Amino acid sequence: MMKSMHKLISLALTLALVFSFASLASAEGEKVYRIGIMQFAEHGSLDNCRQGFIEGLAEEGFVEGVNVVFDIQNAQADTGIGAQIADKFAADSDMICAIATPVAQAAFNAAQDKGIPVIYTAVSDPVAAQLAGSDGENPGQITGTSDALPVEAQLKLIRAMMPEATKIGILHTTSETNSDSTLALYKELAPAYGFEIVDQGISMGSDLPMALDALLPQVDCTTNLTDNTVVSYLPLVLEMSKEAGKPVFGSEIEQVKLGCVASEGLEYVELGCQTGRMAAKVLRGEITAQEMPYETISNSYLYINEQAMADFSLTLPAELTERANAVTADEAPQE
């Protein structure tokens, strides 16, 4: 009850702040900014990033229909469409928000010579994607947030829930830079927890049935990356994995809602809000995108799907139950 009351108070304060900003914008004839939001694919984590970005901007006084107009486009996991959207936004926007690595790269390529700031989110490794330098410097008017996964925490979780397991399978799209760097980290850390990583690459979603047929007999379970193609086809992955008797561990809450057994994952609305607050600083002229280092979200949360766990006769050790959030489809976490 107290937690609900705190949420209501927080919401009321946020709305009051938004309305005060909105009144000020109307009174002063404030500039209306046109922000293009381009999303690589349609799935829960990226949708949550978009929602959070808009909320984060609103918290800072940039309100849709008052002093901001959003043009929201989805590339449907097609890099060619992503490039077309990026060209359009580079021609008619004051700022571009790019959600996921492929469209962040496309947006920067299209906008870098025009001085339009690009704020990205859900980019696992900005350095590997050439959106930031190894020295932390940005290559132009671009910055944003990274969704680098808590890989070690995930390995600890799998070991705690499957003490006899030895091999973890990972599906990944060979053209997604974000997947390459996270897969490398899994392979580096897995031996310390008694695991071998068995990976299977795909080029497109239609490759998944054959890839799963090859991968599942070799492993005890699979774990997801933030691979946009794989996550877009998650229902198929879950169906074939269940038929093979192999549990799937997710990388964030939406995947667990759909049927992954558990995840040490990120909260993507929170990540989007963080990105929106960064964008607000750029819009206010406090700092340029090039001057602002990219940020990595520091919080991870333990999500579990109790029905999915029961399907595979898995239990959560007592030491993890206190911080576990039980979720099901279309429901909020239950603590």
Residue pairs with C-beta under 8 A, 6 or more apart in sequence:
14 58
14 59
17 59
17 61
18 58
18 59
18 61
18 63
21 60
21 61
21 62
21 63
21 66
22 61
22 63
22 66
22 67
24 30
24 61
25 61
25 63
25 66
25 67
26 66
30 67
31 67
32 66
32 67
32 68
32 69
33 62
33 67
33 68
33 69
33 94
33 95
33 283
34 68
34 69
34 71
34 92
34 93
34 94
34 95
35 57
35 68
35 69
35 70
35 71
35 93
35 94
35 95
35 96
35 97
35 279
36 70
36 71
36 73
36 85
36 88
36 89
36 92
36 93
36 95
36 96
36 97
37 50
37 53
37 54
37 70
37 71
37 72
37 73
37 96
37 97
37 99
38 73
38 74
38 75
38 82
38 85
38 86
38 89
38 96
38 97
38 98
38 99
38 103
38 106
38 107
39 46
39 47
39 49
39 50
39 72
39 73
39 74
39 75
39 99
39 100
39 103
40 46
40 74
40 75
40 77
40 82
40 99
40 100
40 101
40 102
40 103
40 228
41 74
41 75
41 76
41 77
41 100
41 228
41 229
41 231
41 232
42 74
42 76
42 232
43 228
43 231
43 232
43 234
43 254
44 231
44 252
44 253
44 254
44 255
44 257
44 258
44 268
45 122
45 147
45 226
45 231
45 251
45 252
45 254
45 255
45 266
45 268
46 99
46 100
46 122
46 228
46 268
47 254
48 254
48 267
48 268
48 269
48 271
48 272
49 99
49 121
49 122
49 268
49 269
49 271
49 272
49 275
50 72
50 97
50 99
50 272
51 269
51 272
52 268
52 269
52 270
52 271
52 272
52 273
52 274
52 275
52 276
53 97
53 99
53 121
53 272
53 273
53 275
53 276
53 279
54 64
54 70
54 272
54 276
55 269
55 272
55 273
55 276
56 272
56 273
56 274
56 275
56 276
56 277
56 279
56 280
57 63
57 68
57 276
57 277
57 279
57 280
58 64
58 276
59 273
59 276
59 277
60 276
60 277
60 280
60 284
61 67
61 280
62 68
62 276
62 279
62 280
62 283
64 70
71 89
71 92
71 93
73 85
73 88
73 89
75 81
75 82
75 85
75 102
75 103
77 205
77 228
77 229
77 232
79 102
79 106
79 175
82 102
82 103
82 106
83 106
83 109
83 110
85 103
85 106
86 96
86 98
86 103
86 106
86 107
86 109
86 110
86 111
87 110
89 96
89 107
89 110
89 111
89 116
90 96
90 107
90 110
90 111
90 114
90 116
93 116
94 116
94 283
95 116
95 117
95 118
95 119
95 279
95 282
95 283
96 107
96 111
96 116
96 117
96 118
96 119
97 118
97 119
97 120
97 121
97 275
97 279
98 104
98 106
98 107
98 108
98 118
98 119
98 120
98 121
98 144
99 120
99 121
99 122
100 122
100 123
100 178
100 228
101 120
101 122
101 123
101 124
101 125
101 129
101 131
101 176
101 177
101 178
102 176
102 228
104 118
104 120
104 123
104 129
104 131
104 142
104 144
105 129
105 130
105 131
107 118
107 120
107 142
108 118
108 131
108 139
108 140
108 142
111 117
111 118
111 141
112 139
112 140
112 141
112 142
115 141
116 141
117 141
117 142
117 143
117 282
117 288
117 289
118 141
118 142
118 143
118 144
118 289
119 142
119 143
119 144
119 275
119 278
119 279
119 282
119 289
120 126
120 131
120 142
120 143
120 144
120 145
120 275
120 294
121 144
121 145
121 147
121 271
121 272
121 275
122 145
122 147
122 226
122 268
122 271
123 129
123 131
123 144
123 145
123 146
123 147
123 178
123 294
124 146
124 147
124 148
124 149
124 178
124 179
124 181
124 182
124 225
124 226
125 146
125 148
125 177
125 178
125 180
125 181
125 182
126 132
126 144
126 146
126 294
127 133
127 134
128 177
128 178
128 180
128 181
129 177
129 178
130 139
131 138
131 139
131 142
131 144
131 294
132 138
132 139
132 142
132 143
132 293
132 294
133 139
136 293
138 289
138 290
138 291
138 292
138 293
138 294
140 290
141 288
141 289
141 290
142 289
142 290
143 278
143 282
143 289
143 290
143 292
143 293
143 294
144 275
144 278
144 294
144 295
145 271
145 274
145 275
145 278
145 294
145 295
145 296
145 297
146 294
146 295
146 296
146 297
147 226
147 266
147 268
147 271
147 297
148 182
148 296
149 182
149 225
149 226
149 251
149 265
149 266
150 264
150 265
150 266
150 300
151 182
151 185
151 186
151 189
152 189
153 264
153 300
154 223
154 249
154 251
154 263
154 264
155 186
155 189
155 190
155 192
155 193
155 195
156 193
156 264
157 249
157 262
157 263
157 264
157 302
157 320
158 165
158 168
158 193
158 195
158 221
158 223
158 249
159 165
159 193
159 194
159 195
160 316
160 317
160 319
160 320
161 261
161 262
161 309
161 314
161 315
161 316
161 317
162 220
162 221
162 247
162 314
164 220
165 195
165 220
165 221
166 194
166 195
166 196
166 220
167 195
167 196
167 197
167 198
167 218
167 219
167 220
168 186
168 190
168 195
168 196
168 197
168 198
168 219
168 220
168 221
168 222
168 223
169 197
169 198
169 199
169 200
169 215
169 216
169 218
169 219
169 221
169 222
169 223
169 246
170 183
170 186
170 197
170 198
170 199
170 200
170 222
170 223
170 224
170 225
171 199
171 200
171 201
171 202
171 208
171 211
171 212
171 215
171 222
171 224
171 225
171 227
171 230
171 237
172 179
172 180
172 183
172 199
172 200
172 201
172 202
172 225
172 227
172 230
173 179
173 201
173 202
173 203
173 204
173 227
173 228
173 229
173 230
174 201
174 202
174 203
175 203
176 227
176 228
176 229
178 225
178 226
178 227
179 225
179 226
179 227
182 225
182 226
183 197
183 199
183 225
186 197
186 223
187 197
187 199
190 196
190 197
198 215
198 218
198 219
200 211
200 212
200 214
200 215
201 211
202 208
202 211
202 229
202 230
204 229
205 229
205 232
205 233
208 230
208 233
208 236
208 237
209 236
209 240
212 236
212 237
212 240
212 241
212 244
213 240
215 222
216 222
216 240
216 241
216 244
216 246
217 244
219 246
220 246
221 246
221 247
221 248
221 249
222 237
222 241
222 246
222 247
222 248
222 249
223 248
223 249
223 250
223 251
224 230
224 231
224 234
224 237
224 248
224 249
224 250
224 251
224 255
224 260
225 251
226 251
226 252
230 237
231 251
231 255
234 255
234 258
234 259
234 260
235 258
235 259
237 248
238 248
238 258
238 259
238 260
241 247
241 248
242 259
242 311
245 312
247 260
247 261
247 308
247 309
247 312
247 314
248 259
248 260
248 261
249 260
249 261
249 262
249 263
250 256
250 258
250 260
250 261
250 262
250 263
250 265
250 303
251 263
251 265
251 266
252 263
252 265
252 266
252 267
252 268
252 303
253 263
253 265
253 267
253 268
253 301
253 303
253 325
253 327
253 333
254 268
255 263
255 265
256 262
256 263
256 265
256 303
256 304
256 305
256 308
256 327
257 305
257 327
257 328
257 329
257 330
257 331
258 329
259 305
259 308
260 305
260 308
261 304
261 305
261 308
261 309
261 312
261 314
262 302
262 303
262 304
262 305
262 309
262 314
262 316
263 302
263 303
264 300
264 301
264 302
265 300
265 301
265 303
266 297
266 299
266 300
266 301
267 297
267 299
267 301
270 297
270 299
271 297
274 295
274 297
278 292
278 295
281 287
281 292
282 288
282 289
282 292
301 323
301 325
301 333
302 320
302 323
302 324
302 325
303 324
303 325
303 326
303 327
303 333
304 316
304 324
304 325
304 326
304 327
305 326
305 327
305 328
306 326
306 328
307 328
309 315
309 316
316 324
325 333
325 334
325 335
326 333
326 334
326 335
327 333
327 334
